[in-house]
Amino acid sequence: MKVQILGTGCPKCKLLEEHARQAVAASGVVAEIEKITSIDDIVGMGVMMTPALAIDGTVKSSGRVLSADQIAEILKAGK
């Protein structure tokens, strides 16, 4: 599974990444975390507001910072 954090590196993007790492560790899911910072790549995925979270290339959230628990639920649903 690939967890993608889309954002240019703002504080909210960094917080979303931290929450994603916590969720992966807590859920026991084997996942690679990838940061996507290129505006062209972000827009290419259809995201207009960052931070955004994508799982295996599918955007699950955009424009808000999900909690680690919320991300864990998304990860469990994607197993």
N, CA, C, O and CB atoms as a CASP TS submission, in Angstrom:
PFRMAT TS
TARGET T0000
AUTHOR 0000-0000-0000
METHOD Language model
MODEL 1
PARENT N/A
ATOM      1  N   MET     1       0.856  -1.173   0.000  1.00  0.00           N
ATOM      2  CA  MET     1       0.000   0.000   0.000  1.00  0.00           C
ATOM      3  C   MET     1       0.903   1.237   0.000  1.00  0.00           C
ATOM      4  O   MET     1       1.939   1.264   0.664  1.00  0.00           O
ATOM      5  CB  MET     1      -0.975  -0.002   1.235  1.00  0.00           C
ATOM      6  N   LYS     2       0.496   2.244  -0.746  1.00  0.00           N
ATOM      7  CA  LYS     2       1.245   3.494  -0.793  1.00  0.00           C
ATOM      8  C   LYS     2       0.373   4.622  -0.239  1.00  0.00           C
ATOM      9  O   LYS     2      -0.724   4.880  -0.732  1.00  0.00           O
ATOM     10  CB  LYS     2       1.706   3.813  -2.246  1.00  0.00           C
ATOM     11  N   VAL     3       0.885   5.281   0.792  1.00  0.00           N
ATOM     12  CA  VAL     3       0.215   6.434   1.396  1.00  0.00           C
ATOM     13  C   VAL     3       0.940   7.671   0.871  1.00  0.00           C
ATOM     14  O   VAL     3       2.151   7.815   1.041  1.00  0.00           O
ATOM     15  CB  VAL     3       0.231   6.370   2.994  1.00  0.00           C
ATOM     16  N   GLN     4       0.189   8.548   0.237  1.00  0.00           N
ATOM     17  CA  GLN     4       0.790   9.738  -0.353  1.00  0.00           C
ATOM     18  C   GLN     4       0.284  10.987   0.358  1.00  0.00           C
ATOM     19  O   GLN     4      -0.918  11.178   0.543  1.00  0.00           O
ATOM     20  CB  GLN     4       0.481   9.813  -1.860  1.00  0.00           C
ATOM     21  N   ILE     5       1.241  11.837   0.753  1.00  0.00           N
ATOM     22  CA  ILE     5       0.926  13.122   1.360  1.00  0.00           C
ATOM     23  C   ILE     5       1.204  14.172   0.301  1.00  0.00           C
ATOM     24  O   ILE     5       2.334  14.305  -0.170  1.00  0.00           O
ATOM     25  CB  ILE     5       1.762  13.379   2.679  1.00  0.00           C
ATOM     26  N   LEU     6       0.183  14.911  -0.070  1.00  0.00           N
ATOM     27  CA  LEU     6       0.319  15.929  -1.106  1.00  0.00           C
ATOM     28  C   LEU     6       0.321  17.304  -0.459  1.00  0.00           C
ATOM     29  O   LEU     6      -0.632  17.686   0.219  1.00  0.00           O
ATOM     30  CB  LEU     6      -0.817  15.816  -2.152  1.00  0.00           C
ATOM     31  N   GLY     7       1.398  18.038  -0.677  1.00  0.00           N
ATOM     32  CA  GLY     7       1.510  19.378  -0.118  1.00  0.00           C
ATOM     33  C   GLY     7       2.902  19.921  -0.340  1.00  0.00           C
ATOM     34  O   GLY     7       3.843  19.170  -0.597  1.00  0.00           O
ATOM     35  N   THR     8       3.024  21.223  -0.239  1.00  0.00           N
ATOM     36  CA  THR     8       4.288  21.883  -0.552  1.00  0.00           C
ATOM     37  C   THR     8       5.239  21.954   0.629  1.00  0.00           C
ATOM     38  O   THR     8       6.372  22.409   0.473  1.00  0.00           O
ATOM     39  CB  THR     8       4.024  23.264  -1.056  1.00  0.00           C
ATOM     40  N   GLY     9       4.816  21.523   1.792  1.00  0.00           N
ATOM     41  CA  GLY     9       5.694  21.535   2.953  1.00  0.00           C
ATOM     42  C   GLY     9       5.270  22.511   4.033  1.00  0.00           C
ATOM     43  O   GLY     9       6.061  22.828   4.922  1.00  0.00           O
ATOM     44  N   CYS    10       4.058  22.984   3.973  1.00  0.00           N
ATOM     45  CA  CYS    10       3.543  23.896   4.989  1.00  0.00           C
ATOM     46  C   CYS    10       3.361  23.146   6.310  1.00  0.00           C
ATOM     47  O   CYS    10       3.408  21.916   6.326  1.00  0.00           O
ATOM     48  CB  CYS    10       2.205  24.530   4.530  1.00  0.00           C
ATOM     49  N   PRO    11       3.156  23.859   7.413  1.00  0.00           N
ATOM     50  CA  PRO    11       2.971  23.188   8.711  1.00  0.00           C
ATOM     51  C   PRO    11       1.831  22.166   8.713  1.00  0.00           C
ATOM     52  O   PRO    11       1.955  21.112   9.337  1.00  0.00           O
ATOM     53  CB  PRO    11       2.710  24.222   9.784  1.00  0.00           C
ATOM     54  N   LYS    12       0.739  22.455   8.034  1.00  0.00           N
ATOM     55  CA  LYS    12      -0.383  21.505   7.992  1.00  0.00           C
ATOM     56  C   LYS    12      -0.010  20.243   7.217  1.00  0.00           C
ATOM     57  O   LYS    12      -0.425  19.139   7.572  1.00  0.00           O
ATOM     58  CB  LYS    12      -1.620  22.164   7.356  1.00  0.00           C
ATOM     59  N   CYS    13       0.776  20.418   6.158  1.00  0.00           N
ATOM     60  CA  CYS    13       1.230  19.255   5.381  1.00  0.00           C
ATOM     61  C   CYS    13       2.125  18.369   6.234  1.00  0.00           C
ATOM     62  O   CYS    13       2.011  17.144   6.203  1.00  0.00           O
ATOM     63  CB  CYS    13       1.983  19.706   4.107  1.00  0.00           C
ATOM     64  N   LYS    14       3.009  18.989   6.989  1.00  0.00           N
ATOM     65  CA  LYS    14       3.910  18.239   7.860  1.00  0.00           C
ATOM     66  C   LYS    14       3.131  17.519   8.959  1.00  0.00           C
ATOM     67  O   LYS    14       3.465  16.392   9.323  1.00  0.00           O
ATOM     68  CB  LYS    14       4.959  19.174   8.478  1.00  0.00           C
ATOM     69  N   LEU    15       2.098  18.167   9.483  1.00  0.00           N
ATOM     70  CA  LEU    15       1.270  17.539  10.516  1.00  0.00           C
ATOM     71  C   LEU    15       0.513  16.341   9.943  1.00  0.00           C
ATOM     72  O   LEU    15       0.402  15.306  10.601  1.00  0.00           O
ATOM     73  CB  LEU    15       0.279  18.562  11.112  1.00  0.00           C
ATOM     74  N   LEU    16      -0.007  16.475   8.726  1.00  0.00           N
ATOM     75  CA  LEU    16      -0.699  15.355   8.087  1.00  0.00           C
ATOM     76  C   LEU    16       0.261  14.187   7.886  1.00  0.00           C
ATOM     77  O   LEU    16      -0.114  13.032   8.088  1.00  0.00           O
ATOM     78  CB  LEU    16      -1.308  15.790   6.735  1.00  0.00           C
ATOM     79  N   GLU    17       1.488  14.481   7.492  1.00  0.00           N
ATOM     80  CA  GLU    17       2.475  13.422   7.323  1.00  0.00           C
ATOM     81  C   GLU    17       2.751  12.718   8.659  1.00  0.00           C
ATOM     82  O   GLU    17       2.832  11.491   8.720  1.00  0.00           O
ATOM     83  CB  GLU    17       3.781  13.996   6.740  1.00  0.00           C
ATOM     84  N   GLU    18       2.892  13.502   9.708  1.00  0.00           N
ATOM     85  CA  GLU    18       3.126  12.928  11.039  1.00  0.00           C
ATOM     86  C   GLU    18       1.971  12.023  11.445  1.00  0.00           C
ATOM     87  O   GLU    18       2.188  10.920  11.946  1.00  0.00           O
ATOM     88  CB  GLU    18       3.318  14.043  12.084  1.00  0.00           C
ATOM     89  N   HIS    19       0.747  12.488  11.231  1.00  0.00           N
ATOM     90  CA  HIS    19      -0.436  11.682  11.568  1.00  0.00           C
ATOM     91  C   HIS    19      -0.478  10.408  10.727  1.00  0.00           C
ATOM     92  O   HIS    19      -0.861   9.350  11.226  1.00  0.00           O
ATOM     93  CB  HIS    19      -1.729  12.502  11.356  1.00  0.00           C
ATOM     94  N   ALA    20      -0.092  10.502   9.464  1.00  0.00           N
ATOM     95  CA  ALA    20      -0.084   9.315   8.594  1.00  0.00           C
ATOM     96  C   ALA    20       0.921   8.292   9.106  1.00  0.00           C
ATOM     97  O   ALA    20       0.634   7.096   9.137  1.00  0.00           O
ATOM     98  CB  ALA    20       0.248   9.705   7.132  1.00  0.00           C
ATOM     99  N   ARG    21       2.092   8.758   9.504  1.00  0.00           N
ATOM    100  CA  ARG    21       3.107   7.841  10.049  1.00  0.00           C
ATOM    101  C   ARG    21       2.606   7.171  11.324  1.00  0.00           C
ATOM    102  O   ARG    21       2.818   5.975  11.521  1.00  0.00           O
ATOM    103  CB  ARG    21       4.422   8.596  10.333  1.00  0.00           C
ATOM    104  N   GLN    22       1.947   7.932  12.184  1.00  0.00           N
ATOM    105  CA  GLN    22       1.382   7.378  13.418  1.00  0.00           C
ATOM    106  C   GLN    22       0.316   6.333  13.091  1.00  0.00           C
ATOM    107  O   GLN    22       0.269   5.275  13.718  1.00  0.00           O
ATOM    108  CB  GLN    22       0.781   8.502  14.297  1.00  0.00           C
ATOM    109  N   ALA    23      -0.530   6.625  12.119  1.00  0.00           N
ATOM    110  CA  ALA    23      -1.614   5.714  11.747  1.00  0.00           C
ATOM    111  C   ALA    23      -1.063   4.413  11.169  1.00  0.00           C
ATOM    112  O   ALA    23      -1.568   3.334  11.479  1.00  0.00           O
ATOM    113  CB  ALA    23      -2.553   6.384  10.734  1.00  0.00           C
ATOM    114  N   VAL    24      -0.039   4.507  10.337  1.00  0.00           N
ATOM    115  CA  VAL    24       0.565   3.305   9.753  1.00  0.00           C
ATOM    116  C   VAL    24       1.171   2.454  10.864  1.00  0.00           C
ATOM    117  O   VAL    24       0.992   1.236  10.883  1.00  0.00           O
ATOM    118  CB  VAL    24       1.648   3.680   8.695  1.00  0.00           C
ATOM    119  N   ALA    25       1.884   3.087  11.781  1.00  0.00           N
ATOM    120  CA  ALA    25       2.515   2.348  12.878  1.00  0.00           C
ATOM    121  C   ALA    25       1.476   1.693  13.784  1.00  0.00           C
ATOM    122  O   ALA    25       1.644   0.545  14.193  1.00  0.00           O
ATOM    123  CB  ALA    25       3.408   3.281  13.699  1.00  0.00           C
ATOM    124  N   ALA    26       0.409   2.416  14.095  1.00  0.00           N
ATOM    125  CA  ALA    26      -0.611   1.906  15.020  1.00  0.00           C
ATOM    126  C   ALA    26      -1.478   0.821  14.395  1.00  0.00           C
ATOM    127  O   ALA    26      -1.916  -0.098  15.088  1.00  0.00           O
ATOM    128  CB  ALA    26      -1.493   3.043  15.496  1.00  0.00           C
ATOM    129  N   SER    27      -1.728   0.919  13.095  1.00  0.00           N
ATOM    130  CA  SER    27      -2.640  -0.024  12.449  1.00  0.00           C
ATOM    131  C   SER    27      -1.954  -1.320  12.026  1.00  0.00           C
ATOM    132  O   SER    27      -2.618  -2.320  11.754  1.00  0.00           O
ATOM    133  CB  SER    27      -3.274   0.624  11.246  1.00  0.00           C
ATOM    134  N   GLY    28      -0.637  -1.299  11.972  1.00  0.00           N
ATOM    135  CA  GLY    28       0.084  -2.491  11.562  1.00  0.00           C
ATOM    136  C   GLY    28       0.036  -2.758  10.064  1.00  0.00           C
ATOM    137  O   GLY    28       0.448  -3.827   9.612  1.00  0.00           O
ATOM    138  N   VAL    29      -0.451  -1.818   9.307  1.00  0.00           N
ATOM    139  CA  VAL    29      -0.523  -1.953   7.852  1.00  0.00           C
ATOM    140  C   VAL    29       0.873  -1.746   7.279  1.00  0.00           C
ATOM    141  O   VAL    29       1.604  -0.856   7.714  1.00  0.00           O
ATOM    142  CB  VAL    29      -1.540  -0.934   7.234  1.00  0.00           C
ATOM    143  N   VAL    30       1.232  -2.556   6.318  1.00  0.00           N
ATOM    144  CA  VAL    30       2.512  -2.369   5.630  1.00  0.00           C
ATOM    145  C   VAL    30       2.279  -1.335   4.537  1.00  0.00           C
ATOM    146  O   VAL    30       1.534  -1.569   3.585  1.00  0.00           O
ATOM    147  CB  VAL    30       3.070  -3.730   5.034  1.00  0.00           C
ATOM    148  N   ALA    31       2.928  -0.193   4.694  1.00  0.00           N
ATOM    149  CA  ALA    31       2.700   0.892   3.741  1.00  0.00           C
ATOM    150  C   ALA    31       3.964   1.708   3.552  1.00  0.00           C
ATOM    151  O   ALA    31       4.770   1.877   4.467  1.00  0.00           O
ATOM    152  CB  ALA    31       1.554   1.793   4.208  1.00  0.00           C
ATOM    153  N   GLU    32       4.107   2.204   2.346  1.00  0.00           N
ATOM    154  CA  GLU    32       5.182   3.138   2.016  1.00  0.00           C
ATOM    155  C   GLU    32       4.570   4.532   2.059  1.00  0.00           C
ATOM    156  O   GLU    32       3.494   4.759   1.505  1.00  0.00           O
ATOM    157  CB  GLU    32       5.832   2.825   0.599  1.00  0.00           C
ATOM    158  N   ILE    33       5.254   5.465   2.717  1.00  0.00           N
ATOM    159  CA  ILE    33       4.757   6.841   2.772  1.00  0.00           C
ATOM    160  C   ILE    33       5.575   7.676   1.804  1.00  0.00           C
ATOM    161  O   ILE    33       6.804   7.707   1.860  1.00  0.00           O
ATOM    162  CB  ILE    33       4.836   7.425   4.224  1.00  0.00           C
ATOM    163  N   GLU    34       4.861   8.349   0.918  1.00  0.00           N
ATOM    164  CA  GLU    34       5.500   9.165  -0.114  1.00  0.00           C
ATOM    165  C   GLU    34       4.994  10.596   0.004  1.00  0.00           C
ATOM    166  O   GLU    34       3.794  10.835   0.134  1.00  0.00           O
ATOM    167  CB  GLU    34       5.219   8.594  -1.536  1.00  0.00           C
ATOM    168  N   LYS    35       5.930  11.548  -0.043  1.00  0.00           N
ATOM    169  CA  LYS    35       5.559  12.958  -0.030  1.00  0.00           C
ATOM    170  C   LYS    35       5.587  13.471  -1.461  1.00  0.00           C
ATOM    171  O   LYS    35       6.561  13.271  -2.186  1.00  0.00           O
ATOM    172  CB  LYS    35       6.513  13.790   0.884  1.00  0.00           C
ATOM    173  N   ILE    36       4.515  14.132  -1.856  1.00  0.00           N
ATOM    174  CA  ILE    36       4.443  14.719  -3.195  1.00  0.00           C
ATOM    175  C   ILE    36       4.379  16.231  -3.005  1.00  0.00           C
ATOM    176  O   ILE    36       3.403  16.761  -2.474  1.00  0.00           O
ATOM    177  CB  ILE    36       3.192  14.177  -4.016  1.00  0.00           C
ATOM    178  N   THR    37       5.436  16.919  -3.447  1.00  0.00           N
ATOM    179  CA  THR    37       5.519  18.359  -3.227  1.00  0.00           C
ATOM    180  C   THR    37       5.418  19.175  -4.514  1.00  0.00           C
ATOM    181  O   THR    37       5.275  20.396  -4.460  1.00  0.00           O
ATOM    182  CB  THR    37       6.805  18.686  -2.530  1.00  0.00           C
ATOM    183  N   SER    38       5.490  18.523  -5.656  1.00  0.00           N
ATOM    184  CA  SER    38       5.413  19.224  -6.933  1.00  0.00           C
ATOM    185  C   SER    38       3.980  19.681  -7.204  1.00  0.00           C
ATOM    186  O   SER    38       3.049  18.876  -7.207  1.00  0.00           O
ATOM    187  CB  SER    38       5.916  18.322  -8.076  1.00  0.00           C
ATOM    188  N   ILE    39       3.824  20.965  -7.429  1.00  0.00           N
ATOM    189  CA  ILE    39       2.494  21.515  -7.708  1.00  0.00           C
ATOM    190  C   ILE    39       1.876  20.832  -8.923  1.00  0.00           C
ATOM    191  O   ILE    39       0.681  20.534  -8.925  1.00  0.00           O
ATOM    192  CB  ILE    39       2.572  23.037  -7.936  1.00  0.00           C
ATOM    193  N   ASP    40       2.673  20.584  -9.949  1.00  0.00           N
ATOM    194  CA  ASP    40       2.160  19.932 -11.160  1.00  0.00           C
ATOM    195  C   ASP    40       1.623  18.536 -10.840  1.00  0.00           C
ATOM    196  O   ASP    40       0.568  18.146 -11.341  1.00  0.00           O
ATOM    197  CB  ASP    40       3.266  19.841 -12.234  1.00  0.00           C
ATOM    198  N   ASP    41       2.345  17.785 -10.007  1.00  0.00           N
ATOM    199  CA  ASP    41       1.894  16.449  -9.631  1.00  0.00           C
ATOM    200  C   ASP    41       0.633  16.508  -8.775  1.00  0.00           C
ATOM    201  O   ASP    41      -0.279  15.697  -8.938  1.00  0.00           O
ATOM    202  CB  ASP    41       2.999  15.709  -8.883  1.00  0.00           C
ATOM    203  N   ILE    42       0.592  17.483  -7.854  1.00  0.00           N
ATOM    204  CA  ILE    42      -0.571  17.636  -6.970  1.00  0.00           C
ATOM    205  C   ILE    42      -1.821  17.958  -7.794  1.00  0.00           C
ATOM    206  O   ILE    42      -2.864  17.326  -7.625  1.00  0.00           O
ATOM    207  CB  ILE    42      -0.317  18.753  -5.915  1.00  0.00           C
ATOM    208  N   VAL    43      -1.707  18.940  -8.682  1.00  0.00           N
ATOM    209  CA  VAL    43      -2.841  19.326  -9.531  1.00  0.00           C
ATOM    210  C   VAL    43      -3.196  18.183 -10.477  1.00  0.00           C
ATOM    211  O   VAL    43      -4.368  17.966 -10.786  1.00  0.00           O
ATOM    212  CB  VAL    43      -2.514  20.613 -10.337  1.00  0.00           C
ATOM    213  N   GLY    44      -2.184  17.458 -10.932  1.00  0.00           N
ATOM    214  CA  GLY    44      -2.420  16.322 -11.817  1.00  0.00           C
ATOM    215  C   GLY    44      -3.254  15.225 -11.175  1.00  0.00           C
ATOM    216  O   GLY    44      -3.906  14.442 -11.866  1.00  0.00           O
ATOM    217  N   MET    45      -3.229  15.174  -9.837  1.00  0.00           N
ATOM    218  CA  MET    45      -4.057  14.197  -9.126  1.00  0.00           C
ATOM    219  C   MET    45      -5.444  14.761  -8.811  1.00  0.00           C
ATOM    220  O   MET    45      -6.255  14.100  -8.163  1.00  0.00           O
ATOM    221  CB  MET    45      -3.364  13.759  -7.831  1.00  0.00           C
ATOM    222  N   GLY    46      -5.711  15.985  -9.271  1.00  0.00           N
ATOM    223  CA  GLY    46      -7.028  16.584  -9.078  1.00  0.00           C
ATOM    224  C   GLY    46      -7.189  17.327  -7.765  1.00  0.00           C
ATOM    225  O   GLY    46      -8.308  17.669  -7.384  1.00  0.00           O
ATOM    226  N   VAL    47      -6.095  17.582  -7.070  1.00  0.00           N
ATOM    227  CA  VAL    47      -6.158  18.257  -5.768  1.00  0.00           C
ATOM    228  C   VAL    47      -5.997  19.755  -5.972  1.00  0.00           C
ATOM    229  O   VAL    47      -5.043  20.208  -6.604  1.00  0.00           O
ATOM    230  CB  VAL    47      -5.065  17.717  -4.800  1.00  0.00           C
ATOM    231  N   MET    48      -6.943  20.521  -5.429  1.00  0.00           N
ATOM    232  CA  MET    48      -6.879  21.974  -5.516  1.00  0.00           C
ATOM    233  C   MET    48      -6.558  22.613  -4.170  1.00  0.00           C
ATOM    234  O   MET    48      -6.166  23.779  -4.112  1.00  0.00           O
ATOM    235  CB  MET    48      -8.189  22.519  -6.045  1.00  0.00           C
ATOM    236  N   MET    49      -6.721  21.856  -3.089  1.00  0.00           N
ATOM    237  CA  MET    49      -6.412  22.364  -1.753  1.00  0.00           C
ATOM    238  C   MET    49      -5.548  21.353  -1.024  1.00  0.00           C
ATOM    239  O   MET    49      -5.848  20.159  -0.999  1.00  0.00           O
ATOM    240  CB  MET    49      -7.707  22.658  -0.951  1.00  0.00           C
ATOM    241  N   THR    50      -4.474  21.847  -0.432  1.00  0.00           N
ATOM    242  CA  THR    50      -3.602  20.980   0.351  1.00  0.00           C
ATOM    243  C   THR    50      -3.758  21.324   1.826  1.00  0.00           C
ATOM    244  O   THR    50      -4.216  22.419   2.151  1.00  0.00           O
ATOM    245  CB  THR    50      -2.120  21.121  -0.099  1.00  0.00           C
ATOM    246  N   PRO    51      -3.396  20.436   2.709  1.00  0.00           N
ATOM    247  CA  PRO    51      -2.793  19.143   2.444  1.00  0.00           C
ATOM    248  C   PRO    51      -3.829  18.144   1.951  1.00  0.00           C
ATOM    249  O   PRO    51      -5.032  18.314   2.151  1.00  0.00           O
ATOM    250  CB  PRO    51      -2.109  18.615   3.692  1.00  0.00           C
ATOM    251  N   ALA    52      -3.334  17.109   1.306  1.00  0.00           N
ATOM    252  CA  ALA    52      -4.218  16.053   0.824  1.00  0.00           C
ATOM    253  C   ALA    52      -3.584  14.702   1.123  1.00  0.00           C
ATOM    254  O   ALA    52      -2.365  14.572   1.236  1.00  0.00           O
ATOM    255  CB  ALA    52      -4.500  16.208  -0.698  1.00  0.00           C
ATOM    256  N   LEU    53      -4.439  13.713   1.246  1.00  0.00           N
ATOM    257  CA  LEU    53      -4.005  12.341   1.510  1.00  0.00           C
ATOM    258  C   LEU    53      -4.536  11.454   0.403  1.00  0.00           C
ATOM    259  O   LEU    53      -5.723  11.491   0.078  1.00  0.00           O
ATOM    260  CB  LEU    53      -4.493  11.844   2.906  1.00  0.00           C
ATOM    261  N   ALA    54      -3.651  10.654  -0.174  1.00  0.00           N
ATOM    262  CA  ALA    54      -4.059   9.687  -1.196  1.00  0.00           C
ATOM    263  C   ALA    54      -3.557   8.314  -0.784  1.00  0.00           C
ATOM    264  O   ALA    54      -2.481   8.178  -0.201  1.00  0.00           O
ATOM    265  CB  ALA    54      -3.513  10.082  -2.608  1.00  0.00           C
ATOM    266  N   ILE    55      -4.346   7.307  -1.094  1.00  0.00           N
ATOM    267  CA  ILE    55      -3.967   5.919  -0.854  1.00  0.00           C
ATOM    268  C   ILE    55      -3.918   5.230  -2.207  1.00  0.00           C
ATOM    269  O   ILE    55      -4.916   5.189  -2.926  1.00  0.00           O
ATOM    270  CB  ILE    55      -4.969   5.196   0.126  1.00  0.00           C
ATOM    271  N   ASP    56      -2.766   4.693  -2.548  1.00  0.00           N
ATOM    272  CA  ASP    56      -2.569   4.012  -3.829  1.00  0.00           C
ATOM    273  C   ASP    56      -3.057   4.848  -5.010  1.00  0.00           C
ATOM    274  O   ASP    56      -3.663   4.329  -5.948  1.00  0.00           O
ATOM    275  CB  ASP    56      -3.287   2.673  -3.821  1.00  0.00           C
ATOM    276  N   GLY    57      -2.781   6.162  -4.947  1.00  0.00           N
ATOM    277  CA  GLY    57      -3.117   7.057  -6.049  1.00  0.00           C
ATOM    278  C   GLY    57      -4.521   7.612  -6.056  1.00  0.00           C
ATOM    279  O   GLY    57      -4.871   8.401  -6.933  1.00  0.00           O
ATOM    280  N   THR    58      -5.347   7.207  -5.077  1.00  0.00           N
ATOM    281  CA  THR    58      -6.723   7.709  -4.983  1.00  0.00           C
ATOM    282  C   THR    58      -6.810   8.711  -3.840  1.00  0.00           C
ATOM    283  O   THR    58      -6.513   8.377  -2.693  1.00  0.00           O
ATOM    284  CB  THR    58      -7.737   6.540  -4.771  1.00  0.00           C
ATOM    285  N   VAL    59      -7.216   9.939  -4.150  1.00  0.00           N
ATOM    286  CA  VAL    59      -7.309  10.985  -3.133  1.00  0.00           C
ATOM    287  C   VAL    59      -8.465  10.670  -2.187  1.00  0.00           C
ATOM    288  O   VAL    59      -9.602  10.466  -2.612  1.00  0.00           O
ATOM    289  CB  VAL    59      -7.499  12.383  -3.789  1.00  0.00           C
ATOM    290  N   LYS    60      -8.144  10.636  -0.895  1.00  0.00           N
ATOM    291  CA  LYS    60      -9.140  10.324   0.131  1.00  0.00           C
ATOM    292  C   LYS    60      -9.559  11.561   0.916  1.00  0.00           C
ATOM    293  O   LYS    60     -10.649  11.591   1.487  1.00  0.00           O
ATOM    294  CB  LYS    60      -8.596   9.274   1.083  1.00  0.00           C
ATOM    295  N   SER    61      -8.709  12.576   0.951  1.00  0.00           N
ATOM    296  CA  SER    61      -9.008  13.794   1.700  1.00  0.00           C
ATOM    297  C   SER    61      -8.186  14.932   1.122  1.00  0.00           C
ATOM    298  O   SER    61      -7.054  14.739   0.679  1.00  0.00           O
ATOM    299  CB  SER    61      -8.714  13.613   3.219  1.00  0.00           C
ATOM    300  N   SER    62      -8.774  16.124   1.133  1.00  0.00           N
ATOM    301  CA  SER    62      -8.048  17.289   0.653  1.00  0.00           C
ATOM    302  C   SER    62      -8.517  18.528   1.400  1.00  0.00           C
ATOM    303  O   SER    62      -9.700  18.682   1.705  1.00  0.00           O
ATOM    304  CB  SER    62      -8.237  17.465  -0.866  1.00  0.00           C
ATOM    305  N   GLY    63      -7.557  19.415   1.690  1.00  0.00           N
ATOM    306  CA  GLY    63      -7.881  20.687   2.324  1.00  0.00           C
ATOM    307  C   GLY    63      -8.025  20.637   3.832  1.00  0.00           C
ATOM    308  O   GLY    63      -8.444  21.622   4.440  1.00  0.00           O
ATOM    309  N   ARG    64      -7.684  19.501   4.455  1.00  0.00           N
ATOM    310  CA  ARG    64      -7.770  19.430   5.913  1.00  0.00           C
ATOM    311  C   ARG    64      -6.788  18.400   6.451  1.00  0.00           C
ATOM    312  O   ARG    64      -6.325  17.511   5.736  1.00  0.00           O
ATOM    313  CB  ARG    64      -9.202  19.084   6.358  1.00  0.00           C
ATOM    314  N   VAL    65      -6.488  18.551   7.726  1.00  0.00           N
ATOM    315  CA  VAL    65      -5.560  17.641   8.389  1.00  0.00           C
ATOM    316  C   VAL    65      -6.384  16.576   9.107  1.00  0.00           C
ATOM    317  O   VAL    65      -7.088  16.866  10.074  1.00  0.00           O
ATOM    318  CB  VAL    65      -4.618  18.405   9.389  1.00  0.00           C
ATOM    319  N   LEU    66      -6.285  15.357   8.625  1.00  0.00           N
ATOM    320  CA  LEU    66      -6.975  14.245   9.277  1.00  0.00           C
ATOM    321  C   LEU    66      -6.194  13.832  10.526  1.00  0.00           C
ATOM    322  O   LEU    66      -4.973  13.982  10.581  1.00  0.00           O
ATOM    323  CB  LEU    66      -7.136  13.038   8.300  1.00  0.00           C
ATOM    324  N   SER    67      -6.901  13.319  11.514  1.00  0.00           N
ATOM    325  CA  SER    67      -6.235  12.785  12.700  1.00  0.00           C
ATOM    326  C   SER    67      -5.638  11.425  12.365  1.00  0.00           C
ATOM    327  O   SER    67      -5.980  10.819  11.350  1.00  0.00           O
ATOM    328  CB  SER    67      -7.224  12.676  13.896  1.00  0.00           C
ATOM    329  N   ALA    68      -4.745  10.950  13.224  1.00  0.00           N
ATOM    330  CA  ALA    68      -4.158   9.623  13.019  1.00  0.00           C
ATOM    331  C   ALA    68      -5.245   8.560  13.030  1.00  0.00           C
ATOM    332  O   ALA    68      -5.172   7.601  12.262  1.00  0.00           O
ATOM    333  CB  ALA    68      -3.101   9.318  14.102  1.00  0.00           C
ATOM    334  N   ASP    69      -6.254   8.711  13.888  1.00  0.00           N
ATOM    335  CA  ASP    69      -7.354   7.742  13.956  1.00  0.00           C
ATOM    336  C   ASP    69      -8.160   7.725  12.653  1.00  0.00           C
ATOM    337  O   ASP    69      -8.543   6.657  12.175  1.00  0.00           O
ATOM    338  CB  ASP    69      -8.279   8.068  15.143  1.00  0.00           C
ATOM    339  N   GLN    70      -8.414   8.892  12.087  1.00  0.00           N
ATOM    340  CA  GLN    70      -9.154   8.961  10.826  1.00  0.00           C
ATOM    341  C   GLN    70      -8.366   8.292   9.702  1.00  0.00           C
ATOM    342  O   GLN    70      -8.934   7.580   8.874  1.00  0.00           O
ATOM    343  CB  GLN    70      -9.463  10.425  10.460  1.00  0.00           C
ATOM    344  N   ILE    71      -7.074   8.523   9.682  1.00  0.00           N
ATOM    345  CA  ILE    71      -6.236   7.906   8.647  1.00  0.00           C
ATOM    346  C   ILE    71      -6.188   6.393   8.844  1.00  0.00           C
ATOM    347  O   ILE    71      -6.225   5.639   7.871  1.00  0.00           O
ATOM    348  CB  ILE    71      -4.802   8.498   8.673  1.00  0.00           C
ATOM    349  N   ALA    72      -6.105   5.949  10.092  1.00  0.00           N
ATOM    350  CA  ALA    72      -6.087   4.508  10.374  1.00  0.00           C
ATOM    351  C   ALA    72      -7.352   3.838   9.849  1.00  0.00           C
ATOM    352  O   ALA    72      -7.285   2.732   9.313  1.00  0.00           O
ATOM    353  CB  ALA    72      -5.943   4.255  11.887  1.00  0.00           C
ATOM    354  N   GLU    73      -8.499   4.488   9.993  1.00  0.00           N
ATOM    355  CA  GLU    73      -9.762   3.932   9.478  1.00  0.00           C
ATOM    356  C   GLU    73      -9.708   3.811   7.955  1.00  0.00           C
ATOM    357  O   GLU    73     -10.165   2.813   7.398  1.00  0.00           O
ATOM    358  CB  GLU    73     -10.964   4.818   9.902  1.00  0.00           C
ATOM    359  N   ILE    74      -9.158   4.811   7.285  1.00  0.00           N
ATOM    360  CA  ILE    74      -9.025   4.756   5.828  1.00  0.00           C
ATOM    361  C   ILE    74      -8.095   3.611   5.428  1.00  0.00           C
ATOM    362  O   ILE    74      -8.366   2.891   4.467  1.00  0.00           O
ATOM    363  CB  ILE    74      -8.492   6.101   5.277  1.00  0.00           C
ATOM    364  N   LEU    75      -7.007   3.447   6.165  1.00  0.00           N
ATOM    365  CA  LEU    75      -6.060   2.373   5.869  1.00  0.00           C
ATOM    366  C   LEU    75      -6.697   1.008   6.044  1.00  0.00           C
ATOM    367  O   LEU    75      -6.505   0.116   5.218  1.00  0.00           O
ATOM    368  CB  LEU    75      -4.832   2.488   6.757  1.00  0.00           C
ATOM    369  N   LYS    76      -7.452   0.846   7.114  1.00  0.00           N
ATOM    370  CA  LYS    76      -8.110  -0.446   7.361  1.00  0.00           C
ATOM    371  C   LYS    76      -9.132  -0.764   6.277  1.00  0.00           C
ATOM    372  O   LYS    76      -9.285  -1.920   5.882  1.00  0.00           O
ATOM    373  CB  LYS    76      -8.793  -0.446   8.734  1.00  0.00           C
ATOM    374  N   ALA    77      -9.832   0.262   5.797  1.00  0.00           N
ATOM    375  CA  ALA    77     -10.818   0.053   4.733  1.00  0.00           C
ATOM    376  C   ALA    77     -10.138  -0.312   3.411  1.00  0.00           C
ATOM    377  O   ALA    77     -10.741  -0.964   2.559  1.00  0.00           O
ATOM    378  CB  ALA    77     -11.682   1.312   4.551  1.00  0.00           C
ATOM    379  N   GLY    78      -8.887   0.109   3.245  1.00  0.00           N
ATOM    380  CA  GLY    78      -8.179  -0.145   2.000  1.00  0.00           C
ATOM    381  C   GLY    78      -7.431  -1.452   1.953  1.00  0.00           C
ATOM    382  O   GLY    78      -6.819  -1.766   0.932  1.00  0.00           O
ATOM    383  N   LYS    79      -7.457  -2.238   3.033  1.00  0.00           N
ATOM    384  CA  LYS    79      -6.728  -3.511   3.070  1.00  0.00           C
ATOM    385  C   LYS    79      -7.266  -4.483   2.059  1.00  0.00           C
ATOM    386  O   LYS    79      -6.768  -5.604   1.954  1.00  0.00           O
ATOM    387  CB  LYS    79      -6.794  -4.128   4.448  1.00  0.00           C
TER
END
